[in-house]
Amino acid sequence: MKKRDLWSGAVIAAALCLGSGSVSAQTAPAAEAGTYTNPLLPSGPDPWITQVDGTYYYMHTQRTGITLYRTRNIADLAHAEQKQVWTPPKEGPNAHLIWAPELHRIGKSWFLYYTATASGFGDDAHRAVFALENKASDPLSGTWIDRGRINTAHAGIDGTSFEYRGKRYFVYSPYLGPDSGLAIAEMANPWTLKGKEQVIAMPDQPWERLDGRQILEGPEFLLGPKGDLFLTYSASPCWSDDYALGLLRAAPGANPLDPKAWSKSPTPVLHKGNGVFATGHNGFFKSPDGKENWIIYHANAAAGMKCTLKRAPHIQKFGWTADGRPDFGLPVPEGAPQKVPSGTR
């Protein structure tokens, strides 16, 4: 059974209390002017940020629906406007356990990718990635059209999309026997795959096979300064204190559909440290002035906290190594003041 099934009924109650209207976000510890502290919110599993025209749109797993947060100051996410924009049907293939939503601006439409489980089931075989489309200019308004299940070859979770060299690709975490790997396919449109799906990574390292499961999940694309294409992923189950980020790398101009084009970092690129545990399921964004690169990920504040609603969103600036790889460093300690992203007003 997948990680978020471990949540208690308190998760559902917390999600429902958000309601359907635009409201102010949850509170978080205050920081001095020009600084912020992690975590940004007291709760926020599987966080994701989309940045469009100077505005940040944030979302995370709530299990019972999808809420969008909107702000121009991501470091002050606790005071962002928020609105629940979609509630799943009571029955059907996308009725339960809504996980890992991602908002993407593709063409003139907004798309939401999310994982869901069929009503009446709780097993991996009945999980898949689905898509919603909104043609309004504002994703907090308009109508979300159900585009159905992404036509992946396997049951799976954590879908994401990326355009590279004029083509759009989709990557997700398929269930492949007892393992969860990473698979990629080209997209015919933002909700339909075309051609053969290719498995590009499996959990073959010891740090990807901890605490009873062999898992690669939460893939996210990142384009490097030298033209390399990177794919971060989260390894081992999220109930492990050693849940960590791994990294795949494809050389500039390589074919992302070719499994041989990808090489794997032999060790995690972001892992527990400084009193922060279970670092994973990340996204990327830029500072308001476009000069800094930032990562968002969820983490636990202590060992043994497992995979609950207490996984909270953290952000930190990152740089690049001399050969063009992302250098995330160690997690920033919780409560330690950090400078806000450059250009924040």
N, C-alpha and C positions, 0 to 999 in steps of 0.2 A: 504494500500500500504506500502511496506517495506521501511525501513529507507533510503537507499541510493538513492531512487528515487527522493529525495529532492534536489539532486545536480543540479547545473546549467550547462549550456553548457560549462562553463569554465573548468569543470572536464574533459570533453572529450578532449578539446584542450590541457590540461596539460598532459594527458596520451599519446596523439598522438605525442607530441613533443619529447618523449623519443626515438622514432624510433626503428629500429630493430637491430642495431649494439651494440657492447660492448662500453660503454662510462663511464665516471666518474659520480658518483651520484650527487644529489642536494647538495648545500652548506648549512651549519648550523653554528651557532655561534661558534667561536674558543674557546678552553679552554686551560688552562695551561698544561704543560707537565705532564703526569701521571694522569690527571683528564679529566672529560667530563662534559657537561651540557645537561640537557633535554630541549627541545626535540632533538632527534638525527637528524631528518629531519624536514623541515617545513610542510610536508604532509606525511601521512602514515596511513590511516584507516585500521583496522583489521590486525595489523602486525603479522608476524610469522617468527620464526627463526628455522632452522635446523642446527645442528652442526655435522660435519662428518670429522674425521681425522684432527682435528685442524683448520678446515675452517668453517666459518659461512656463511650460505645461508639465505638471508632475502628476504621477499616479502610482499606486501600489496595490498589492493584493489585498482585497477585502473579503473575498470568498462569496459574498452575496450580491455583488453588483460592481459597477465601475464608477468611480468618482474622479473628476478632473480638478486639479488645483491650478490656479493661474496667478502669476506674480512676475514682476520685473526685477525682483530682488530674491534670488533663490536662497540666499543665506537667511532670509526672514520668512522662510516657508511656513512657519507656525502662524503667520498672520495673513496667509494667502486667501484669496477668494476660492471657494470650492463649490462644486455642484455634482450631485449624482446624475450622470447622463444616461445610464443604461441599467436596467434591471432584467435579469434573465427570465425566460418563461417558466411557468410552474412545472412543465413537463417537456421532455424532448432530449435530443442529444447534447444540448448546451444549457441544461437547466441548473446544474449544481457545481459547487466547488470552482468558482471563477478565480483564476490565478493569473498572475504575471501579465497584466494589461500593458500594451504599448501603443502610444499614439504616434502616427506618422502622417506627415503632410506629403502627399503624392499627387503631382499635377495640381488640379484645382479642388481636390477633395481631401478630407481627413479620413484616415483609416485607423481603426482600433483592432489590434490583434490580441487575442486572449485565449487562455486554456480553459476548457470546461469538461465536465463529466456528465454522462447521460443520466437522466432521472432513473432511480431504482438501482443504481450501481455505485460502487465506490472503488472499483479495481482499475488497474492501469489499462486494461484492454478496452475500456470505454472512455478513455480520455483522448482529446484531440484539440487542435488549434482552430479557432474560428475567426471570422472577420466581420467588422461593421464598417459602413461608409456613411459619411456625412458631407453633403455638398454645400453646406452653409459656410460662410467665411469665418464664423465664430464656432469653434467646436463645443462651446458650452450652450449653444442654441441650435436651432435646426433639428432635423430628424435623422436618427441613426437607422440606416437600412441594413437589415440582416443579410450578409452575403454568404452565410453558411460556413460549412467546414472547409478548411483548406484541404485540397485533395492530395494529402501526403500518402506515402506508401504504407505507413505504419501508424499505429496509435502513438501518441507522443504529446509533448508539452513544450512551452517556452519558445514560441515562434517569433522570429524577427526578420526584418527586410532591409535590404541595402542596395543602392545603385552603384555600379562599378563599371567604368569604361563603357557607358551607354547601355548597360543591361541591368535589369533588376533581379536580385537573388533572394531566396528565402532559406533560412536555416532554422532548424528546430532540434529537439532532443527526442529521438524515437526510442521506443522500448524494443530492444532486440534481444529476445530471450531474457536472461536474468540481468542483462546490462542495459544502461541508457547511454547512447552514443550521441554523435552529432552528424546530421545529414544536411545536404544542400541541394537545391534545384533552382533552375531558372524560372522566372515567372512570366506567364503570358499576359497577365494583368494583376493588379494588386491582391486578388483573392483566388487566383488560379495558377497552378504550377504547370510547366510544360517540360517534356523530355524526361529522361531517366533521373531519378533521385540518386545521389551518390553519398555513401557514408564516408566521411573524411576523418573521423577520429573515434576511438573507443577507449574505455578506461583501462589502459594497460600499464599504468604506473602504480606503485604501492600507495601513494598519497591520493589516488583516485578511487581507491577500493577499501575505504575505512568503515568501521562501525556497521558492518553487515550488508552494505550495498556497493555496487560498482556503478558509479554515476558520473556522467558529464551532462550538464544542463545549463540553462540561462545563457546561451551564446549571444555575443554582441560584436558587431563589426567596428573596426577602427582603422582609418587610413593614416599611415605613418608619414613623416616629413620627407622621407626619401622615396615614397611611392609604394612601399610595402603595404600589403593588406593583412591586417591582424584580425584574429577572432579570439576574444576572451571567452572563457566558460567557467562554470563553477563545478568543482570536483568533490566527489564523495557526497553522502547525504547531508542535508542541512541540519540534522539533529547532532551532527558531529561538531565538537569544538574546533576541529581541524578542517572544516569546510573552507575551501580556499579557491582563489582564481588561478586558472591555467591560461596558457597562451598558445595559439597556433599562428604561424607566419607563412605568408605566400609572397614570393619575390615580385617586384614590380612587373606588370604585364602578364603574370601567370594566369592560367585558366582556373578560376575558383572551383570549377566542376571536376577538376582532376585531383583525386585523392593524393597523388604523388607530389602535387604542388605545395602541399602543406607540411610544415615541420613543426614539431611540438617542443615547447620548452621542457627540459627534464625535471624542473622543480616549479613549485607554485610561484606566481609573480606578485601575489598579495595574499598574506596569510596572517594568522593571529599574532598579536604582539601589543605591547603597551597597554595591557589590560583589556584589549578588545578581542573578541572571539567570533569564530564562524563567519568570517568575511566572505561575502559572495553576492551573486546575482546583481550584477552591476549595469550601469549605463554610462554614457559620456556626454559632456557638454562643454561649451566654451564660456569664458568670462564675457560680460556684456560688451567689452571693447574688442573681443576677438583675439586678444593677445595671450591668453592663458588656456591651458587644457585642464579639465577637471573630470574626476570620476565620482560617481555616486554608487554606493553599495549598501547592503544591509549588514548588520552585525549585532552580536549580543554583548551585554555589558559585563558578563561574568561567565565562568566556566559552568557547564552543566545546565544551561538554560534551554537547550534543545531547540525545537522548531516551532515556536509559538508566535503569537501576535506581538510579543515584546521585541522581536527583531526590528531594529530601528534604522532609519536612513542616515548615513554618514556621507559627507563630501570632503574631498581634499584635492589640492592641485597636484599635478604630476608633470614630469619632464620626460626627456628622451635621452637614451644612451648615445654614445658616439656613432654607433652603427645603426641608429634609427629605431631602436626598440623602445616601447613605453617603459618608464621607470616609475612604478607606483610607490616604492618605498614601503615603510611599515604603516599600519593604521595610526592615524592621529589619535592621541589619548582623548577619551571623553572628558568634556569640561574644560579642555585647554584652549584658550582663546587663539583664534587663527584669523589672519587677514581675509576679508571678504574678497570675492573675485574682482579683479581689476575692472574699473569702469562702472562698478555698482553705484547707483544713486539712490 
